[in-house]
Amino acid sequence: MTQDPLVGRTVDGRYQVTERVAQGGMAVVYRAHDSESGRDVALKVMHPHLAEGDQAADFIKRFRREARAAAGLSHPGVVAVHGQGADGTLNYLIMEYVPGTNLRQLVREGSLTVRRTFALLDQVLSALSAAHDQHVMHRDIKPENVLMTQDRRTAKLADFGLARAVTEATQTATGTVFGTVAYMAPEVITTGRSDVRADVYAIGVMAFEMLTGRQPFQGETPIAVAYAHVNATIPSLRATVGGLGDAVELMVNTFAANDPGHRPANGREALKLLRATWKALPREVLDRTPGELGAPAPAQPIPVAGVIDAGGRQLATNIPVTLLPSLGKPGARPANDDVPTQAMSTRPAPPRKRRSGALTTAIVLVLLLLLGAAWMSENNAFDDLPMLDGGTAGADAVRDDDAGPGGPSALGA
Protein backbone atom coordinates (compact mmCIF):
# COMPACT_ATOMS: atom_id res chain seq x y z
CA MET A 1 0.00 0.00 0.00
CA THR A 2 1.38 3.41 -0.97
CA GLN A 3 2.09 5.71 1.94
CA ASP A 4 0.02 8.89 1.98
CA PRO A 5 2.51 11.74 1.38
CA LEU A 6 0.79 13.93 3.97
CA VAL A 7 1.23 11.41 6.80
CA GLY A 8 4.26 12.47 8.83
CA ARG A 9 4.19 16.01 7.47
CA THR A 10 3.59 19.10 9.59
CA VAL A 11 0.92 21.38 8.12
CA ASP A 12 1.18 25.12 8.69
CA GLY A 13 4.10 24.55 11.07
CA ARG A 14 1.64 23.34 13.70
CA TYR A 15 -0.37 20.22 12.82
CA GLN A 16 1.66 17.02 12.70
CA VAL A 17 -0.27 14.50 10.60
CA THR A 18 -0.19 11.03 12.18
CA GLU A 19 -2.63 8.95 10.11
CA ARG A 20 -5.30 9.09 7.42
CA VAL A 21 -8.73 8.45 8.89
CA ALA A 22 -11.21 8.68 6.01
CA GLN A 23 -11.68 9.85 2.44
CA GLY A 24 -14.78 11.19 0.70
CA GLY A 25 -15.88 13.05 -2.40
CA MET A 26 -14.82 16.43 -1.05
CA ALA A 27 -11.88 15.82 1.25
CA VAL A 28 -9.49 13.52 3.06
CA VAL A 29 -9.57 13.45 6.86
CA TYR A 30 -6.42 12.96 8.89
CA ARG A 31 -5.68 12.66 12.55
CA ALA A 32 -3.13 15.27 13.56
CA HIS A 33 -1.48 16.54 16.71
CA ASP A 34 -1.73 20.26 17.37
CA SER A 35 1.63 21.30 18.83
CA GLU A 36 0.20 24.56 20.20
CA SER A 37 -2.82 23.18 22.06
CA GLY A 38 -1.34 19.75 22.76
CA ARG A 39 -4.48 17.95 21.59
CA ASP A 40 -5.31 15.66 18.73
CA VAL A 41 -7.51 17.18 16.04
CA ALA A 42 -9.11 16.11 12.78
CA LEU A 43 -7.47 17.79 9.79
CA LYS A 44 -9.89 17.84 6.87
CA VAL A 45 -8.06 18.62 3.62
CA MET A 46 -10.14 19.55 0.59
CA HIS A 47 -9.28 17.77 -2.66
CA PRO A 48 -6.91 20.07 -4.60
CA HIS A 49 -8.85 19.81 -7.87
CA LEU A 50 -11.77 21.66 -6.27
CA ALA A 51 -9.68 24.83 -6.11
CA GLU A 52 -8.11 24.73 -9.55
CA GLY A 53 -8.43 27.07 -12.52
CA ASP A 54 -10.88 29.96 -12.69
CA GLN A 55 -12.90 28.57 -9.78
CA ALA A 56 -10.04 28.61 -7.27
CA ALA A 57 -10.68 32.00 -5.69
CA ASP A 58 -14.44 31.45 -5.60
CA PHE A 59 -14.07 28.03 -4.00
CA ILE A 60 -11.71 29.29 -1.30
CA LYS A 61 -14.06 32.18 -0.52
CA ARG A 62 -17.09 29.93 -0.20
CA PHE A 63 -15.16 27.28 1.68
CA ARG A 64 -14.06 29.81 4.28
CA ARG A 65 -17.55 31.30 4.55
CA GLU A 66 -19.12 27.89 5.23
CA ALA A 67 -16.34 27.06 7.69
CA ARG A 68 -17.14 30.21 9.66
CA ALA A 69 -20.84 29.31 9.69
CA ALA A 70 -20.04 25.79 10.94
CA ALA A 71 -17.68 27.17 13.57
CA GLY A 72 -20.55 29.28 14.88
CA LEU A 73 -22.56 26.19 15.82
CA SER A 74 -22.23 25.26 19.47
CA HIS A 75 -24.00 22.02 20.35
CA PRO A 76 -22.72 18.80 21.93
CA GLY A 77 -24.13 16.84 19.00
CA VAL A 78 -22.20 18.85 16.39
CA VAL A 79 -18.55 18.11 15.60
CA ALA A 80 -16.82 21.36 16.54
CA VAL A 81 -14.93 23.32 13.88
CA HIS A 82 -11.92 24.99 15.48
CA GLY A 83 -10.69 26.89 12.43
CA GLN A 84 -9.58 26.80 8.83
CA GLY A 85 -6.54 27.73 6.86
CA ALA A 86 -4.29 27.13 3.88
CA ASP A 87 -0.78 25.78 3.47
CA GLY A 88 0.42 26.09 -0.11
CA THR A 89 -2.17 24.29 -2.22
CA LEU A 90 -3.83 22.71 0.81
CA ASN A 91 -7.11 24.16 2.03
CA TYR A 92 -8.08 22.61 5.32
CA LEU A 93 -10.39 22.63 8.32
CA ILE A 94 -9.35 21.91 11.89
CA MET A 95 -12.11 19.97 13.58
CA GLU A 96 -12.81 18.14 16.80
CA TYR A 97 -11.30 14.64 16.65
CA VAL A 98 -13.93 12.01 17.49
CA PRO A 99 -12.24 8.65 18.20
CA GLY A 100 -14.56 5.81 17.39
CA THR A 101 -16.55 4.80 14.35
CA ASN A 102 -19.53 6.13 12.41
CA LEU A 103 -23.17 5.19 11.93
CA ARG A 104 -22.39 3.38 8.66
CA GLN A 105 -20.44 0.76 10.61
CA LEU A 106 -23.28 0.23 13.08
CA VAL A 107 -25.78 -0.24 10.24
CA ARG A 108 -23.47 -2.76 8.56
CA GLU A 109 -23.13 -4.73 11.79
CA GLY A 110 -26.91 -5.01 12.10
CA SER A 111 -26.66 -4.33 15.83
CA LEU A 112 -29.00 -1.34 16.06
CA THR A 113 -32.13 -2.04 18.06
CA VAL A 114 -35.28 0.02 17.56
CA ARG A 115 -34.64 1.66 20.93
CA ARG A 116 -31.09 2.62 20.00
CA THR A 117 -32.14 3.77 16.53
CA PHE A 118 -34.57 6.26 18.06
CA ALA A 119 -31.97 7.40 20.61
CA LEU A 120 -29.42 8.13 17.89
CA LEU A 121 -31.98 9.81 15.61
CA ASP A 122 -32.99 11.97 18.57
CA GLN A 123 -29.39 13.06 19.03
CA VAL A 124 -28.90 13.77 15.33
CA LEU A 125 -32.16 15.73 15.04
CA SER A 126 -31.31 17.70 18.19
CA ALA A 127 -28.04 18.79 16.55
CA LEU A 128 -29.81 19.49 13.27
CA SER A 129 -32.43 21.57 15.10
CA ALA A 130 -29.73 23.78 16.59
CA ALA A 131 -28.27 24.32 13.12
CA HIS A 132 -31.61 25.02 11.45
CA ASP A 133 -32.42 27.51 14.25
CA GLN A 134 -29.36 29.45 13.04
CA HIS A 135 -30.34 29.04 9.37
CA VAL A 136 -27.50 26.61 8.72
CA MET A 137 -28.33 23.68 6.47
CA HIS A 138 -26.26 20.50 6.44
CA ARG A 139 -26.80 19.37 2.79
CA ASP A 140 -25.01 16.02 3.06
CA ILE A 141 -26.59 13.97 5.84
CA LYS A 142 -25.61 10.31 5.62
CA PRO A 143 -24.37 7.63 8.05
CA GLU A 144 -20.73 8.47 7.25
CA ASN A 145 -21.28 11.99 8.61
CA VAL A 146 -22.76 10.73 11.88
CA LEU A 147 -19.68 10.04 14.00
CA MET A 148 -19.90 7.78 17.04
CA THR A 149 -17.86 8.19 20.19
CA GLN A 150 -15.75 5.26 21.40
CA ASP A 151 -18.50 3.93 23.66
CA ARG A 152 -20.88 4.03 20.65
CA ARG A 153 -23.55 5.76 22.73
CA THR A 154 -23.23 9.33 21.46
CA ALA A 155 -23.72 10.57 17.90
CA LYS A 156 -22.09 13.74 16.59
CA LEU A 157 -23.02 15.29 13.25
CA ALA A 158 -20.10 16.41 11.08
CA ASP A 159 -19.54 18.51 7.94
CA PHE A 160 -22.18 21.23 8.21
CA GLY A 161 -22.40 23.39 5.11
CA LEU A 162 -19.32 22.05 3.33
CA ALA A 163 -21.33 20.50 0.50
CA ARG A 164 -22.70 23.93 -0.30
CA ALA A 165 -19.27 25.47 -0.56
CA VAL A 166 -18.13 22.79 -2.97
CA THR A 167 -21.33 22.70 -5.02
CA GLU A 168 -21.68 26.45 -5.50
CA ALA A 169 -18.07 26.81 -6.53
CA THR A 170 -18.11 23.97 -9.06
CA GLN A 171 -21.59 23.57 -10.50
CA THR A 172 -21.29 26.46 -12.95
CA ALA A 173 -18.09 25.13 -14.45
CA THR A 174 -18.75 21.38 -14.28
CA GLY A 175 -22.53 20.97 -14.13
CA THR A 176 -22.10 18.79 -11.04
CA VAL A 177 -23.88 18.67 -7.72
CA PHE A 178 -21.77 17.12 -4.96
CA GLY A 179 -23.66 14.99 -2.51
CA THR A 180 -24.76 11.47 -1.84
CA VAL A 181 -27.53 10.34 -4.16
CA ALA A 182 -28.77 7.65 -1.79
CA TYR A 183 -29.94 10.37 0.65
CA MET A 184 -30.68 13.21 -1.76
CA ALA A 185 -34.13 14.83 -1.85
CA PRO A 186 -36.03 14.82 -5.17
CA GLU A 187 -35.96 18.60 -5.49
CA VAL A 188 -32.15 18.63 -5.19
CA ILE A 189 -31.87 16.06 -7.98
CA THR A 190 -34.23 17.86 -10.35
CA THR A 191 -33.32 21.50 -9.65
CA GLY A 192 -30.09 21.62 -7.64
CA ARG A 193 -31.91 23.86 -5.13
CA SER A 194 -33.10 23.02 -1.64
CA ASP A 195 -33.88 24.25 1.86
CA VAL A 196 -33.71 22.67 5.31
CA ARG A 197 -36.49 20.22 4.39
CA ALA A 198 -33.95 18.39 2.21
CA ASP A 199 -32.05 17.62 5.43
CA VAL A 200 -35.28 16.19 6.88
CA TYR A 201 -35.68 14.00 3.78
CA ALA A 202 -32.19 12.59 4.30
CA ILE A 203 -33.05 11.84 7.92
CA GLY A 204 -36.08 9.87 6.70
CA VAL A 205 -33.95 7.81 4.32
CA MET A 206 -31.39 7.21 7.06
CA ALA A 207 -34.13 6.18 9.51
CA PHE A 208 -35.45 3.65 6.98
CA GLU A 209 -31.96 2.22 6.61
CA MET A 210 -31.38 2.01 10.36
CA LEU A 211 -34.70 0.22 10.91
CA THR A 212 -34.42 -2.23 8.02
CA GLY A 213 -30.70 -2.65 7.37
CA ARG A 214 -30.95 -1.49 3.75
CA GLN A 215 -31.42 1.71 1.81
CA PRO A 216 -34.93 2.35 0.47
CA PHE A 217 -33.80 3.01 -3.10
CA GLN A 218 -31.12 0.79 -4.60
CA GLY A 219 -29.75 0.40 -8.09
CA GLU A 220 -26.67 -0.49 -10.09
CA THR A 221 -26.09 3.11 -11.14
CA PRO A 222 -26.64 6.57 -9.66
CA ILE A 223 -29.17 7.16 -12.48
CA ALA A 224 -31.37 4.34 -11.22
CA VAL A 225 -31.23 5.60 -7.65
CA ALA A 226 -31.91 9.22 -8.67
CA TYR A 227 -34.85 8.11 -10.83
CA ALA A 228 -36.38 6.29 -7.87
CA HIS A 229 -36.04 9.29 -5.55
CA VAL A 230 -37.80 11.52 -8.07
CA ASN A 231 -40.52 9.16 -9.28
CA ALA A 232 -41.36 6.77 -6.42
CA THR A 233 -42.47 7.08 -2.84
CA ILE A 234 -40.33 5.52 -0.15
CA PRO A 235 -41.00 1.76 0.14
CA SER A 236 -43.21 0.46 2.91
CA LEU A 237 -41.44 -0.38 6.16
CA ARG A 238 -43.97 -3.10 6.87
CA ALA A 239 -43.13 -4.76 3.56
CA THR A 240 -39.49 -5.03 4.70
CA VAL A 241 -39.70 -5.77 8.43
CA GLY A 242 -42.63 -6.61 10.63
CA GLY A 243 -44.04 -5.35 13.90
CA LEU A 244 -42.99 -1.70 13.92
CA GLY A 245 -46.54 -0.37 13.77
CA ASP A 246 -48.29 2.37 11.83
CA ALA A 247 -46.74 5.25 13.77
CA VAL A 248 -43.16 4.43 12.73
CA GLU A 249 -44.15 4.00 9.10
CA LEU A 250 -46.00 7.31 9.19
CA MET A 251 -42.94 9.06 10.65
CA VAL A 252 -40.54 7.71 8.02
CA ASN A 253 -42.95 8.43 5.17
CA THR A 254 -43.50 11.97 6.42
CA PHE A 255 -39.78 12.70 6.77
CA ALA A 256 -39.09 11.31 3.28
CA ALA A 257 -42.16 12.67 1.49
CA ASN A 258 -41.51 13.50 -2.18
CA ASP A 259 -43.17 16.89 -1.81
CA PRO A 260 -41.16 19.15 0.55
CA GLY A 261 -44.45 20.70 1.69
CA HIS A 262 -45.49 17.37 3.18
CA ARG A 263 -42.38 17.09 5.36
CA PRO A 264 -41.74 18.70 8.76
CA ALA A 265 -40.66 22.29 8.19
CA ASN A 266 -37.26 21.87 9.85
CA GLY A 267 -35.23 19.70 12.19
CA ARG A 268 -37.05 20.88 15.30
CA GLU A 269 -40.46 19.93 13.91
CA ALA A 270 -39.03 16.58 12.82
CA LEU A 271 -37.68 16.05 16.34
CA LYS A 272 -41.16 16.60 17.80
CA LEU A 273 -42.60 13.99 15.46
CA LEU A 274 -39.79 11.54 16.31
CA ARG A 275 -40.50 11.86 20.04
CA ALA A 276 -44.25 11.49 19.55
CA THR A 277 -43.59 8.36 17.49
CA TRP A 278 -41.35 6.97 20.22
CA LYS A 279 -44.26 7.16 22.66
CA ALA A 280 -46.44 5.19 20.23
CA LEU A 281 -43.93 2.37 19.65
CA PRO A 282 -45.05 -1.17 20.50
CA ARG A 283 -43.14 -2.14 23.64
CA GLU A 284 -42.32 -5.59 22.33
CA VAL A 285 -40.16 -4.27 19.46
CA LEU A 286 -37.94 -1.84 21.38
CA ASP A 287 -34.96 -4.15 21.86
CA ARG A 288 -35.11 -5.93 18.51
CA THR A 289 -32.73 -5.43 15.60
CA PRO A 290 -33.84 -5.40 11.93
CA GLY A 291 -33.06 -9.10 11.68
CA GLU A 292 -35.26 -9.85 14.68
CA LEU A 293 -38.30 -7.77 13.79
CA GLY A 294 -40.20 -10.56 12.09
CA ALA A 295 -41.64 -11.30 8.69
CA PRO A 296 -42.80 -8.45 6.44
CA ALA A 297 -46.52 -7.70 6.27
CA PRO A 298 -48.51 -6.69 3.17
CA ALA A 299 -48.10 -2.99 2.39
CA GLN A 300 -51.13 -0.90 3.38
CA PRO A 301 -51.89 2.83 3.44
CA ILE A 302 -50.75 4.31 6.74
CA PRO A 303 -53.17 6.66 8.50
CA VAL A 304 -52.65 9.91 10.37
CA ALA A 305 -54.08 10.26 13.87
CA GLY A 306 -57.44 11.99 14.10
CA VAL A 307 -58.04 12.08 10.34
CA ILE A 308 -60.08 9.83 8.04
CA ASP A 309 -58.02 8.43 5.20
CA ALA A 310 -59.13 8.36 1.56
CA GLY A 311 -60.68 4.92 2.06
CA GLY A 312 -62.80 6.05 5.01
CA ARG A 313 -60.60 4.30 7.57
CA GLN A 314 -60.23 5.89 11.01
CA LEU A 315 -56.62 6.81 11.68
CA ALA A 316 -55.08 5.41 14.83
CA THR A 317 -51.35 6.09 15.17
CA ASN A 318 -51.70 8.08 18.42
CA ILE A 319 -49.60 10.89 16.94
CA PRO A 320 -51.18 14.33 17.45
CA VAL A 321 -52.14 15.90 14.14
CA THR A 322 -50.55 19.17 15.27
CA LEU A 323 -47.12 17.53 15.00
CA LEU A 324 -47.59 16.70 11.32
CA PRO A 325 -47.31 18.96 8.28
CA SER A 326 -50.56 20.43 7.07
CA LEU A 327 -52.36 17.63 5.26
CA GLY A 328 -55.59 19.37 4.24
CA LYS A 329 -59.10 18.67 5.45
CA PRO A 330 -59.98 15.17 6.70
CA GLY A 331 -60.50 12.85 3.79
CA ALA A 332 -59.60 15.50 1.21
CA ARG A 333 -57.09 14.88 -1.56
CA PRO A 334 -54.19 17.29 -1.96
CA ALA A 335 -54.81 20.01 -4.47
CA ASN A 336 -52.04 18.75 -6.75
CA ASP A 337 -53.74 15.33 -7.01
CA ASP A 338 -50.81 13.45 -5.53
CA VAL A 339 -51.17 10.13 -3.80
CA PRO A 340 -53.24 11.10 -0.71
CA THR A 341 -50.87 12.20 2.03
CA GLN A 342 -53.45 11.16 4.59
CA ALA A 343 -53.20 7.60 3.40
CA MET A 344 -49.40 7.69 3.09
CA SER A 345 -49.60 5.16 0.28
CA THR A 346 -46.30 3.54 -0.57
CA ARG A 347 -47.49 2.42 -3.98
CA PRO A 348 -46.45 4.54 -6.97
CA ALA A 349 -49.26 6.65 -8.37
CA PRO A 350 -50.59 5.67 -11.81
CA PRO A 351 -48.40 7.17 -14.55
CA ARG A 352 -50.97 9.76 -15.57
CA LYS A 353 -51.15 11.09 -11.99
CA ARG A 354 -47.51 11.11 -10.99
CA ARG A 355 -46.38 14.44 -9.68
CA SER A 356 -43.53 14.80 -12.11
CA GLY A 357 -45.58 13.77 -15.12
CA ALA A 358 -44.41 11.74 -18.08
CA LEU A 359 -42.72 14.67 -19.79
CA THR A 360 -40.73 15.67 -16.71
CA THR A 361 -39.71 12.07 -16.15
CA ALA A 362 -38.46 11.79 -19.71
CA ILE A 363 -36.48 15.03 -19.39
CA VAL A 364 -34.90 13.85 -16.12
CA LEU A 365 -33.83 10.56 -17.69
CA VAL A 366 -32.45 12.16 -20.84
CA LEU A 367 -30.46 14.73 -18.88
CA LEU A 368 -29.11 12.12 -16.52
CA LEU A 369 -28.03 9.94 -19.43
CA LEU A 370 -26.40 12.86 -21.20
CA LEU A 371 -24.54 14.07 -18.15
CA GLY A 372 -23.33 10.56 -17.19
CA ALA A 373 -23.10 8.49 -14.06
CA ALA A 374 -20.89 8.91 -11.04
CA TRP A 375 -18.79 6.21 -9.46
CA MET A 376 -20.18 4.21 -6.58
CA SER A 377 -18.11 4.53 -3.42
CA GLU A 378 -17.06 1.61 -1.26
CA ASN A 379 -19.95 2.15 1.13
CA ASN A 380 -22.56 2.01 -1.62
CA ALA A 381 -23.18 5.75 -1.48
CA PHE A 382 -22.98 7.78 -4.65
CA ASP A 383 -21.08 11.03 -5.10
CA ASP A 384 -20.85 13.70 -7.78
CA LEU A 385 -24.37 13.56 -9.27
CA PRO A 386 -24.78 15.61 -12.47
CA MET A 387 -27.05 18.58 -11.85
CA LEU A 388 -30.24 18.67 -13.88
CA ASP A 389 -31.23 22.32 -13.78
CA GLY A 390 -28.56 24.92 -14.05
CA GLY A 391 -26.63 18.49 25.29
CA THR A 392 -27.36 15.44 23.29
CA ALA A 393 -31.02 14.81 23.71
CA GLY A 394 -31.32 11.11 22.99
CA ALA A 395 -32.29 10.30 26.55
CA ASP A 396 -35.02 12.95 26.53
CA ALA A 397 -37.08 10.85 24.16
CA VAL A 398 -37.50 7.95 26.60
CA ARG A 399 -40.96 7.28 27.98
CA ASP A 400 -41.32 7.76 31.72
CA ASP A 401 -42.40 4.17 32.18
CA ASP A 402 -39.29 2.90 30.38
CA ALA A 403 -36.80 4.54 32.72
CA GLY A 404 -35.51 1.65 34.78
CA PRO A 405 -32.98 1.55 37.59
CA GLY A 406 -30.41 3.00 35.23
CA GLY A 407 -32.64 5.95 34.41
CA PRO A 408 -33.37 7.39 30.97
CA SER A 409 -29.85 6.64 29.75
CA ALA A 410 -31.04 3.08 29.13
CA LEU A 411 -32.53 4.37 25.89
CA GLY A 412 -29.12 4.48 24.28
CA ALA A 413 -27.99 1.07 25.49
Secondary structure, 3 states (H helix, E strand, C coil): CCCCCCCCCEECCCEEEEEEEEECCCEEEEEEEECCCCCEEEEEEECHHHHCHHHHHHHHHHHHHHHHHHHCCCCCCECCEEEEEEECCEEEEEEECCCEEEHHHHHHHCCCCHHHHHHHHHHHHHHHHHHHHCCCCCCCCCHHHEEEECCCCCEEECCCCHHHHHHHHHHHHHCEECCCHHHCCHHHHHHCCCCHHHHHHHHHHHHHHHHHCCCCCCCCCHHHHHHHHHHCCCCCCCCCCCCCCHHHHHHHHHHCCCCHHHCCCCHHHHHHHHHHHHHCCCHHHCCCCHHHCCCCCCCCCCCCCCCECCCCCECCCCCCHHHCCCCCCCCCCCCCCCCCCCCCCCCCCCHHHCCCHHHHHHHHHHHHHHHCCCCECCCCCECCEECCCCCCCHHHHCCHHHCECCEHHHHHC
